[in-house]
Amino acid sequence: MNESLIYHYDTASKVSRSAGSEELFLARYSEVEKREAPVYFQGTLLQPFVTARCLLTLSKVVQSSFSMSPFDMSLFKDPVVTAGNEKLRFEGFSHCAGVYARLDIRPGAHSGEFPVAGTTNVDFNQPMLSALSSIVKGQEVSLSIGRKDVTLQAGENKVTERKVPLPVKWIKGFASVQVFLSEAEKAHQFNRVQTLQLFQSIPRGVVKADHYLVVRGGKPVFSPVAASNAVCVGGIHRLRLLEPLLPLADELRIYAHPAMQSTTWQLYFGGLTFTLSLSREAWRGFSGEGAVLDALMADVPDAWIEAVDNYGYTNQTFNASLLAVNENISFAAADNITAKLAAIGLLGFDTDENSFFYRRLPFKLSRIMSLHPRMKDAEKLLAENKVSIISDAGGRVDARVEGSGVTHTVLLDENQERCTCTWYSRHQGERGPCKHVLAVKKMVSGS
């Protein structure tokens, strides 16, 4: 399966040097177009030094991998920047898609105008890293994010950046990580001293065993021993990506998924917030999770998706409950619309505001199915009449699904979904339903 979409940009990205200033222009591409404007944001950075350090840390996330070969790593290096609703958001995944990072530049950390909202792709190659590294405290830095370019003015440099593929794996990751973020609960909040103490307890080297965040005598530490109310962290060595930012941060807030399928670590620097989300284990990418599959089962007319997409584009926020009330639709339908928008990368989630934000990525609605092979396989099972319902009564469903040389048993009730296939045996439902469960649920629902 081809994991990248190759785009042909109209122009090459470049950085030009002039007296006392540097201008970084980054090309963008889109399959779909809405109302365009030359500039999405134009203004100055009010915390340029810290902003630069955050972007350098984001670049380290984008350049890192915890389960991929060097060849695979070379294909993934294209973060996303969104301007809208008085905020700038830079996002990216590690090569393996198991680490998600985002820098939010909020009002107070920038001064400028947002003529219209938009999203573009940004290279993190050596010329940009050098430009960011050269920014010092007190230096005046301006930033412009436009329809065809992104301009960073600071210092003197001149380089040309080349277009890169936008990986499909990232779009799948964007879908799942937002679900985990929306379900996460705040577990801890530490000041700078406590945060530095905590990170000093990270074991050296690659850590394969789970570790647990516990508080002993008012001091937070990581321990290999589980305790009540502890936060479980898999692949804890990945947290070292945050170490360069710790001396600059005012505080750290930690969010944990109720089933410990992910943890989110947020550092705060005045008007800046840096978010790092870790998948359950280092080898698991968010792109392989099935967090949105259940919600994607129900049929929602494309017209609804298009309408809400346009609503999000205009308002830059998305509240499923308000959508249901204002448009007189069911909460379940609103949730399914949310899932479908997230599934194609159009929604992100802000834990501070406890709400979704709109992210305009260049993908058509028709791409949803191709991004979720389990859903596609479930549709195929139904089309080939390989699903048989044995009984459906009292909230319990007993079904048989034909496989390759074997017939699987699927049992559904109010508390659990079970299947005799290898996928369910391996993951026990922790990575979303298998294709057999999806097919049975879709047949029972009649959608």
C-alpha positions in Angstrom: 0.0 0.0 0.0 1.4 3.4 -0.9 1.6 5.5 2.3 2.3 8.9 0.7 0.4 11.2 -1.6 2.8 12.9 -4.1 1.9 16.5 -4.7 3.2 18.8 -7.4 3.5 22.3 -6.0 3.1 25.4 -8.2 6.3 26.9 -6.9 9.3 25.8 -4.9 9.8 26.9 -1.3 12.7 29.2 -0.7 14.4 31.5 1.8 15.8 34.8 0.5 18.3 37.1 2.3 18.2 40.8 2.3 19.9 43.4 4.4 19.1 42.6 8.1 16.2 40.2 7.4 15.4 36.7 6.3 12.3 35.7 4.4 11.3 32.0 4.4 8.7 31.1 1.7 7.1 27.7 2.0 4.9 26.3 -0.8 1.5 24.6 -0.2 -0.8 22.4 -2.1 -4.5 21.5 -1.8 -6.9 19.0 -3.5 -9.9 21.2 -2.5 -10.2 24.9 -2.4 -12.4 27.3 -0.4 -12.2 31.1 -0.5 -8.6 32.1 -0.7 -6.7 35.2 0.4 -3.1 36.1 -0.1 -2.3 36.0 3.7 -3.7 33.9 6.6 -1.6 35.7 9.2 0.8 38.6 9.2 2.4 40.0 12.3 5.2 39.7 14.9 6.1 37.1 17.5 6.1 38.5 21.0 8.0 35.6 22.5 10.3 34.9 19.5 13.1 33.1 21.4 10.8 30.6 23.2 8.8 30.2 20.0 11.9 29.3 18.1 12.9 26.7 20.8 9.5 25.2 20.7 9.6 24.9 16.9 13.1 23.3 17.1 11.7 20.8 19.6 8.8 20.1 17.2 11.3 19.5 14.5 13.1 16.9 16.7 9.7 15.1 17.1 9.2 15.2 13.3 12.7 13.9 12.7 12.5 11.1 15.3 11.3 7.5 15.0 10.9 4.8 17.5 10.0 1.9 15.2 10.9 2.7 11.6 13.8 2.0 9.3 16.0 4.9 8.0 14.4 4.6 4.6 10.9 4.9 5.9 12.0 7.8 8.1 13.1 9.8 5.0 9.5 9.9 3.7 8.0 11.7 6.6 9.1 15.3 7.4 6.3 17.7 6.7 4.5 19.4 9.6 1.3 21.4 9.3 0.7 25.0 10.3 -2.8 26.4 10.8 -3.7 30.1 11.2 -7.2 31.1 12.4 -9.3 32.2 15.3 -6.5 34.4 16.6 -4.2 31.4 17.0 -1.3 29.8 15.2 -0.9 26.0 15.5 2.2 24.1 14.3 1.6 20.3 14.3 3.6 17.2 13.5 4.1 13.5 14.2 7.2 11.4 14.7 8.1 9.2 11.7 6.5 6.3 13.4 3.4 8.4 14.2 3.5 7.3 17.8 4.4 10.8 19.1 2.2 13.8 18.3 3.4 17.4 18.9 1.8 20.7 18.6 2.8 24.3 19.4 -0.1 26.7 20.0 0.8 30.4 19.6 -2.1 32.2 21.3 -3.1 35.9 21.7 -0.4 37.4 23.9 2.4 35.5 22.1 1.8 37.2 18.7 0.6 40.6 17.4 -0.9 40.6 14.0 -4.0 40.1 11.8 -5.8 37.0 10.5 -7.5 38.1 7.2 -8.8 34.6 6.6 -8.1 31.2 8.1 -6.0 28.6 6.3 -3.5 25.7 6.6 -0.2 25.0 4.8 2.7 22.6 5.0 6.1 23.5 6.5 9.5 21.8 5.9 11.7 21.2 8.8 15.0 21.0 6.9 18.4 22.3 7.8 18.0 25.8 6.5 14.9 26.4 8.6 16.5 24.8 11.7 19.5 27.2 11.2 17.2 30.2 10.9 15.3 29.2 14.1 18.6 28.5 16.0 19.9 32.0 15.2 17.0 33.7 17.0 18.1 35.3 20.2 16.3 36.9 23.1 15.0 40.4 22.4 15.3 40.0 18.6 12.4 41.3 16.5 10.9 38.5 14.5 7.9 38.8 12.1 5.9 36.0 10.6 3.6 35.8 7.6 1.6 32.7 6.7 0.0 33.0 3.3 -1.8 31.1 0.6 1.4 30.4 -1.3 4.1 31.1 1.2 5.3 31.4 4.8 7.7 34.2 5.6 9.9 34.4 8.7 11.9 37.6 9.0 14.9 37.4 11.4 18.6 37.6 10.6 20.2 36.9 7.3 19.9 33.6 5.3 19.1 32.5 1.8 18.1 28.9 1.0 15.5 27.2 -1.3 13.3 24.5 0.3 11.9 21.7 -1.9 8.5 20.2 -1.9 7.9 17.0 0.0 5.1 14.3 0.1 2.4 14.6 2.7 2.1 11.1 4.3 -1.3 9.4 4.5 -0.2 8.0 7.9 -0.3 11.5 9.3 -3.9 12.0 8.3 -4.8 8.8 10.0 -2.9 9.9 13.0 -4.6 13.2 13.1 -7.9 11.4 13.2 -7.1 9.1 16.2 -5.0 11.4 18.3 -7.9 14.0 18.5 -10.2 11.3 19.9 -7.7 10.4 22.6 -7.2 14.0 23.4 -10.9 14.7 23.7 -11.3 11.7 26.1 -8.2 12.5 28.2 -8.6 13.7 31.8 -6.2 16.1 33.6 -4.2 14.1 36.1 -1.4 16.3 37.4 -0.1 19.9 37.3 3.5 20.7 38.3 5.6 23.8 38.5 9.0 24.2 36.8 11.0 22.8 39.7 8.8 19.8 40.1 8.9 19.2 36.4 12.7 19.2 36.3 12.7 16.7 39.3 10.3 14.5 37.5 12.2 14.3 34.3 15.4 13.5 36.2 13.8 10.2 37.2 13.5 9.0 33.5 15.7 5.9 33.2 18.6 6.1 30.7 18.5 4.4 27.3 15.5 2.8 25.6 12.9 1.7 28.2 10.8 -1.2 27.1 8.8 -1.8 30.3 6.0 0.5 31.4 6.7 3.2 34.0 4.3 5.0 36.3 4.0 8.6 37.3 3.5 8.7 41.1 3.7 11.4 43.7 5.7 10.5 46.8 5.9 13.1 49.6 4.8 15.8 47.3 7.5 15.0 44.8 6.6 13.5 41.4 8.7 10.6 40.1 8.6 7.9 37.5 8.6 4.4 39.0 8.6 0.9 37.4 6.1 -0.2 40.0 2.4 0.4 39.6 0.5 2.2 42.3 -3.1 3.3 42.8 -4.0 6.4 40.8 -0.7 6.2 38.9 -0.4 7.4 35.3 1.0 4.6 33.1 3.5 5.7 30.5 4.7 3.3 27.8 8.0 4.1 25.9 8.9 6.7 28.6 12.2 7.5 26.9 10.2 9.4 24.2 9.6 12.1 26.8 13.2 13.2 26.5 12.1 15.1 23.4 10.8 17.7 25.9 14.0 18.2 27.8 15.3 21.3 26.0 12.1 23.1 26.9 11.9 22.3 30.6 14.1 25.2 31.9 11.9 27.7 30.0 8.5 26.3 30.9 6.3 27.9 33.6 4.4 24.7 34.3 3.5 21.2 33.1 0.0 19.7 32.9 -0.5 16.0 32.3 -3.6 14.4 30.8 -4.2 10.7 30.8 -6.6 8.6 28.7 -9.1 6.8 30.9 -7.9 3.4 29.6 -4.3 4.6 29.6 -4.1 4.3 25.8 -2.2 7.6 25.6 -0.8 10.3 27.7 -0.5 14.0 26.9 2.2 16.4 28.3 1.6 20.1 28.0 4.2 22.8 28.8 3.2 26.4 29.2 5.3 29.5 28.4 3.0 32.6 28.8 1.0 32.7 25.5 2.6 29.5 24.2 1.6 25.9 24.8 3.6 22.9 23.6 1.8 19.6 23.6 3.3 16.2 23.3 1.1 13.1 23.1 2.5 9.6 23.4 0.8 6.4 22.1 0.5 3.5 24.5 3.7 1.8 23.4 6.7 3.1 21.4 5.9 0.7 18.5 2.3 1.8 18.2 1.5 4.7 16.0 -1.7 6.8 16.4 -2.3 6.1 12.7 -2.9 2.4 13.5 -5.5 3.0 16.2 -9.2 2.5 15.5 -10.6 5.2 17.8 -12.9 6.6 15.1 -14.2 3.4 13.5 -17.4 3.0 15.6 -18.5 6.5 14.9 -17.7 6.2 11.2 -20.1 3.3 10.8 -23.3 5.3 10.8 -24.1 6.8 7.4 -24.0 10.6 7.4 -24.9 12.4 4.1 -21.9 14.0 2.5 -24.1 17.2 2.3 -24.1 17.4 6.1 -20.3 16.9 6.2 -19.8 19.6 3.6 -22.1 22.0 5.5 -20.4 21.5 8.8 -17.0 21.6 7.1 -18.0 25.0 5.8 -19.3 26.0 9.2 -15.9 25.1 10.8 -14.0 26.9 8.1 -16.0 30.1 8.9 -15.9 29.9 12.7 -12.7 28.0 13.3 -14.3 26.1 16.2 -16.5 23.0 16.4 -18.9 22.0 19.2 -20.8 18.8 18.5 -23.4 19.5 21.3 -24.1 23.0 20.0 -24.4 21.7 16.5 -27.0 19.2 17.6 -29.1 21.8 19.4 -28.8 24.5 16.8 -29.5 22.3 13.8 -32.1 20.1 15.5 -30.2 16.8 14.9 -29.5 14.0 17.3 -26.4 14.0 19.5 -25.4 10.7 17.9 -25.5 12.2 14.4 -23.4 15.2 15.6 -20.9 12.8 17.1 -20.7 10.9 13.8 -20.2 14.1 11.9 -17.4 15.0 14.3 -15.8 11.6 13.7 -16.0 12.0 9.9 -14.5 15.4 10.0 -11.7 14.2 12.3 -11.2 11.1 10.1 -10.1 13.3 7.2 -8.0 15.5 9.4 -10.3 18.5 9.6 -10.6 18.7 13.4 -8.1 19.0 16.1 -8.7 19.1 19.9 -7.6 21.7 22.4 -7.5 20.4 26.0 -7.3 23.9 27.5 -10.4 25.0 25.8 -12.0 21.6 25.9 -13.2 22.0 22.3 -12.4 21.0 18.8 -10.7 23.4 16.4 -10.9 23.5 12.6 -7.9 22.5 10.6 -8.2 22.8 6.8 -6.2 20.0 5.2 -6.2 19.3 1.4 -8.3 16.1 1.4 -11.6 15.2 -0.1 -14.4 13.5 1.8 -14.2 10.5 -0.5 -10.8 9.7 1.0 -12.3 8.7 4.3 -12.8 5.0 3.4 -9.3 4.6 1.9 -7.7 5.9 5.2 -9.4 3.2 7.2 -8.8 -0.3 5.8 -10.7 -2.1 8.5 -13.9 -0.2 7.6 -13.3 -0.9 4.0 -12.8 -4.6 4.7 -16.0 -4.7 6.8 -17.9 -3.2 3.8 -16.4 -5.9 1.6 -17.5 -8.7 4.0 -21.1 -7.3 3.8 -21.0 -7.0 0.0 -19.9 -10.6 -0.3 -22.7 -11.8 2.1 -20.2 -13.3 4.5 -22.0 -12.1 7.6 -24.8 -14.1 9.2 -26.8 -13.0 12.3 -27.7 -16.1 14.4 -29.7 -14.2 17.0 -30.4 -10.6 18.0 -32.5 -10.2 21.1 -32.3 -8.7 24.6 -29.4 -6.4 23.7 -27.2 -9.4 22.7 -26.1 -10.3 19.1 -24.6 -13.7 18.1 -23.2 -13.7 14.6 -20.9 -15.7 12.3 -18.5 -14.1 9.8 -16.7 -16.1 7.1 -13.0 -15.7 7.0 -10.1 -17.3 5.0 -10.7 -20.9 5.7 -12.4 -20.2 9.0 -15.6 -18.9 10.4 -15.4 -16.4 13.2 -17.9 -16.0 16.0 -18.8 -12.4 16.9 -20.7 -11.7 20.2 -22.1 -8.2 21.0 -23.8 -7.1 24.1 -24.1 -3.9 26.1 -20.8 -4.3 27.9 -18.5 -5.9 25.4 -17.7 -6.8 21.8 -15.9 -10.1 21.2 -14.6 -11.9 18.2 -12.6 -15.2 17.7 -10.2 -13.6 15.2 -6.5 -13.0 15.7 -6.9 -9.2 15.8 -9.3 -9.4 18.8 -7.2 -12.0 20.5 -4.1 -9.8 20.2 -5.6 -6.4 21.1 -8.7 -7.2 23.1 -10.5 -4.2 21.6 -7.9 -1.7 22.8 -7.1 -0.6 19.3 -10.7 -0.3 18.0 -13.0 -3.1 16.7 -11.8 -5.7 14.2 -13.4 -5.8 10.7 -15.7 -8.7 11.7 -17.2 -6.7 14.6 -17.6 -3.7 12.4 -19.4 -5.7 9.7 -21.8 -7.2 12.3 -22.5 -3.9 13.9 -23.2 -2.3 10.5 -25.6 -5.1 9.5 -27.4 -4.9 12.8 -27.8 -1.2 12.7 -29.0 -1.4 9.1 -26.6 1.4 8.0 
